């Protein structure tokens, strides 16, 4: 005679409990023996995201002659403008890391598109000569940026969190045109200059296996200032000068994929 229904139910319960316990133990054993990610070595990868560029553009009078003091104050006010633009961006990175237990130090070089191309027009009537007006057009452009940053990170299992800092490089072009209808005043200036600046950021990385990882980064970069001087020509008065300046700062947020060479 076989076991009673009650005994069969108890046996099934014990079997299920034993199977569950075995699964939990097996999972725990795997978790304890699963190796931590090794972040040491060379890596290369690509990233996509967005940048937001911000430029402070300024135009003021230099040598007056053509202008009067009242014009100088008005032009300085009209020529003080903030130019902002957001764009999609993509790039490549190459780096080397060394892991000391959970501490990581490394260096990484990157290059990405910037596509900053912003202009601003502002016109006003002269306070000093009612009925006449002037116009200032300012344009700031930068197509790309590159950077070299040091990374300092903390590794935990398959995760890596880090901060970064270094220098970035780009080429900025500043174009400014001034016109008026008082005495056909005209001034134009164009200048391109290579610029560097500090670049700081932070990020995180997750190892998918021993070679591939996904990452996310944020960087803030502030470049130096570009300046130029232009002469003012007219049909009736001796010319004066205008002084033009601009600086550029960039916020960038990216996600990417890295490959580690083993």
C-alpha positions as CSV (number, residue, x, y, z in Angstrom):
1,X,0.0,0.0,0.0
2,X,1.5,3.4,-1.0
3,X,1.8,6.5,1.1
4,X,-1.3,8.3,2.1
5,X,-2.4,11.6,0.3
6,X,-1.2,13.6,3.3
7,X,2.3,11.9,3.1
8,X,2.4,12.5,-0.6
9,X,1.6,16.2,-0.1
10,X,4.3,16.6,2.6
11,X,6.8,14.8,0.3
12,X,6.0,17.3,-2.5
13,X,6.4,20.2,-0.2
14,X,9.7,18.9,1.0
15,X,10.9,18.4,-2.6
16,X,9.8,21.9,-3.6
17,X,11.5,23.4,-0.5
18,X,14.7,21.4,-1.1
19,X,14.7,22.6,-4.8
20,X,14.2,26.2,-3.8
21,X,16.9,26.0,-1.1
22,X,19.3,24.4,-3.6
23,X,18.6,27.2,-6.1
24,X,19.2,29.9,-3.5
25,X,22.4,28.2,-2.3
26,X,23.6,27.8,-5.9
27,X,22.8,31.4,-6.6
28,X,24.7,32.5,-3.5
29,X,27.7,30.4,-4.4
30,X,27.8,31.8,-7.9
31,X,27.5,35.4,-6.5
32,X,30.4,34.7,-4.1
33,X,32.6,33.2,-6.9
34,X,31.6,35.5,-9.7
35,X,34.8,37.6,-10.4
36,X,34.8,41.4,-10.2
37,X,35.3,43.3,-13.5
38,X,39.0,44.0,-14.3
39,X,39.3,47.6,-15.6
40,X,43.0,47.6,-16.2
41,X,44.4,48.0,-19.7
42,X,43.8,49.9,-22.9
43,X,40.2,50.6,-24.1
44,X,38.6,52.3,-27.1
45,X,35.0,53.2,-27.8
46,X,32.5,55.6,-29.3
47,X,29.8,57.8,-27.7
48,X,26.7,59.7,-28.6
49,X,24.9,62.5,-26.8
50,X,24.3,66.2,-26.8
51,X,26.3,69.4,-26.2
52,X,25.1,72.9,-25.1
53,X,27.5,75.7,-26.1
54,X,27.3,79.2,-24.5
55,X,29.2,82.2,-25.9
56,X,29.4,85.7,-24.3
57,X,30.0,88.1,-27.2
58,X,30.9,91.7,-26.6
59,X,31.5,94.7,-28.9
60,X,32.6,98.1,-27.4
61,X,34.1,101.3,-28.8
62,X,37.9,101.7,-28.9
63,X,39.2,104.9,-30.4
64,X,36.1,107.2,-30.6
65,X,36.6,109.8,-33.4
66,X,33.6,108.6,-35.4
67,X,31.6,108.1,-32.2
68,X,30.7,110.4,-29.3
69,X,30.7,109.4,-25.6
70,X,26.9,108.8,-25.7
71,X,27.4,106.4,-28.6
72,X,30.0,104.5,-26.7
73,X,27.6,103.7,-23.8
74,X,24.9,102.7,-26.2
75,X,27.1,100.5,-28.4
76,X,28.5,98.7,-25.3
77,X,25.0,98.0,-24.1
78,X,23.8,96.7,-27.5
79,X,27.0,94.7,-28.1
80,X,26.7,92.7,-24.9
81,X,25.0,89.4,-25.9
82,X,24.7,85.8,-24.8
83,X,24.6,83.2,-27.5
84,X,23.4,79.6,-26.7
85,X,22.9,76.5,-28.8
86,X,22.3,72.8,-28.2
87,X,23.2,70.1,-30.7
88,X,23.6,66.3,-31.1
89,X,27.1,65.2,-30.8
90,X,29.2,62.0,-31.3
91,X,32.8,61.1,-30.9
92,X,35.6,58.5,-30.2
93,X,37.7,57.9,-27.1
94,X,41.0,56.0,-26.5
95,X,42.4,55.4,-23.0
96,X,44.4,53.4,-20.5
97,X,43.5,52.5,-16.9
98,X,45.3,50.8,-14.0
99,X,43.3,49.3,-11.2
100,X,44.7,49.0,-7.6
101,X,42.2,46.9,-5.7
102,X,39.1,49.1,-6.0
103,X,40.9,52.3,-6.9
104,X,41.4,53.1,-10.6
105,X,43.6,55.7,-12.2
106,X,43.8,56.3,-15.9
107,X,44.0,58.7,-18.8
108,X,41.7,59.2,-21.8
109,X,41.8,61.2,-25.0
110,X,38.6,62.0,-26.9
111,X,37.3,63.9,-29.9
112,X,33.7,64.9,-30.7
113,X,31.7,67.1,-32.9
114,X,30.5,70.4,-31.5
115,X,28.6,72.1,-34.3
116,X,28.3,75.4,-32.5
117,X,27.2,78.1,-35.0
118,X,25.2,81.0,-33.5
119,X,24.8,84.6,-34.6
120,X,23.0,87.6,-33.1
121,X,21.7,90.8,-34.7
122,X,20.8,93.9,-32.7
123,X,19.9,97.3,-34.0
124,X,19.1,100.5,-32.2
125,X,18.4,104.2,-33.0
126,X,21.2,106.5,-32.0
127,X,20.4,108.5,-29.0
128,X,22.9,111.2,-30.1
129,X,21.4,111.5,-33.7
130,X,17.6,110.9,-33.7
131,X,16.4,109.3,-36.9
132,X,19.6,107.4,-37.5
133,X,20.4,103.9,-36.4
134,X,23.1,101.3,-36.2
135,X,23.3,97.5,-36.3
136,X,25.7,95.0,-34.8
137,X,25.9,91.4,-36.1
138,X,28.0,88.9,-34.0
139,X,28.7,85.3,-34.9
140,X,30.6,82.6,-33.0
141,X,31.4,79.2,-34.6
142,X,33.2,76.0,-33.4
143,X,32.9,72.7,-35.2
144,X,34.7,70.2,-33.0
145,X,36.6,69.7,-29.7
146,X,39.2,67.3,-28.4
147,X,40.3,66.6,-24.9
148,X,42.8,64.7,-22.7
149,X,41.5,63.9,-19.2
150,X,42.8,62.0,-16.2
151,X,40.3,59.6,-14.6
152,X,40.1,58.7,-10.9
153,X,37.6,56.0,-10.1
154,X,36.2,53.5,-7.7
155,X,35.3,49.9,-8.8
156,X,32.7,47.8,-7.2
157,X,31.7,44.4,-8.8
158,X,30.9,45.2,-12.4
159,X,30.5,49.0,-11.7
160,X,32.9,51.8,-12.0
161,X,32.3,55.4,-10.9
162,X,34.8,58.1,-11.7
163,X,35.6,61.8,-11.9
164,X,37.7,63.3,-14.6
165,X,39.7,66.4,-15.3
166,X,42.1,67.7,-18.0
167,X,42.3,70.2,-20.9
168,X,40.2,70.5,-24.0
169,X,41.0,72.1,-27.4
170,X,38.9,73.7,-30.2
171,X,39.1,76.3,-32.9
172,X,36.7,79.3,-32.5
173,X,35.8,81.7,-35.3
174,X,34.4,85.2,-34.4
175,X,32.8,87.4,-37.0
176,X,31.4,90.9,-36.3
177,X,29.8,93.4,-38.7
178,X,28.8,97.0,-37.7
179,X,26.8,99.3,-40.0
180,X,24.9,102.5,-39.6
181,X,23.0,105.0,-41.7
182,X,24.3,108.2,-40.1
183,X,27.3,108.6,-42.3
184,X,27.4,105.1,-43.9
185,X,29.5,103.8,-41.0
186,X,30.9,100.3,-41.6
187,X,33.2,97.9,-39.8
188,X,33.9,94.2,-40.3
189,X,36.2,91.8,-38.5
190,X,36.8,88.1,-38.7
191,X,39.2,86.0,-36.7
192,X,39.9,82.3,-36.1
193,X,41.9,81.1,-33.1
194,X,42.8,77.8,-31.5
195,X,41.8,77.8,-27.9
196,X,42.3,75.5,-24.9
197,X,40.6,75.4,-21.5
198,X,40.0,73.2,-18.4
199,X,37.5,70.4,-18.7
200,X,36.0,68.7,-15.7
201,X,33.4,65.9,-15.4
202,X,32.2,62.6,-13.9
203,X,30.8,59.4,-15.2
204,X,30.0,55.7,-14.7
205,X,30.7,52.4,-16.5
206,X,29.2,49.0,-16.3
207,X,31.0,45.8,-17.5
208,X,28.9,43.6,-19.7
209,X,31.7,41.0,-19.8
210,X,35.5,40.9,-19.7
211,X,35.8,43.1,-22.8
212,X,32.7,45.2,-23.4
213,X,31.2,47.9,-21.2
214,X,28.6,50.7,-21.4
215,X,29.2,54.1,-20.0
216,X,27.7,57.5,-19.3
217,X,29.6,60.8,-19.0
218,X,29.1,64.5,-18.3
219,X,31.7,67.2,-19.0
220,X,32.0,70.9,-18.5
221,X,34.6,72.8,-20.5
222,X,35.4,76.5,-20.5
223,X,37.7,77.8,-23.2
224,X,39.6,81.1,-23.3
225,X,38.7,84.4,-24.9
226,X,39.1,85.5,-28.5
227,X,39.4,89.2,-29.3
228,X,39.9,91.4,-32.4
229,X,39.8,95.1,-33.3
230,X,38.3,96.6,-36.4
231,X,38.4,100.1,-38.0
232,X,35.2,102.1,-38.7
233,X,35.0,103.7,-42.2
234,X,32.4,106.4,-43.1
235,X,31.7,108.9,-45.8
236,X,31.9,112.0,-43.7
237,X,34.0,111.6,-40.6
238,X,37.3,110.2,-39.6
239,X,37.1,106.5,-38.5
240,X,37.2,105.2,-35.0
241,X,37.7,101.6,-33.9
242,X,35.6,98.8,-32.3
243,X,36.8,96.0,-30.0
244,X,35.2,92.6,-30.2
245,X,35.5,89.7,-27.8
246,X,33.9,86.3,-27.2
247,X,34.4,83.3,-25.0
248,X,32.9,79.8,-25.3
249,X,31.9,77.2,-22.7
250,X,30.4,73.7,-23.4
251,X,28.3,71.3,-21.4
252,X,28.3,67.7,-22.8
253,X,26.3,64.6,-21.8
254,X,27.0,61.2,-23.5
255,X,26.4,57.5,-23.5
256,X,28.8,55.1,-25.1
257,X,30.2,51.6,-25.6
258,X,33.8,50.6,-24.7
259,X,36.0,47.7,-25.8
260,X,38.9,46.6,-23.6
261,X,41.9,44.9,-25.2
262,X,42.8,41.7,-23.4
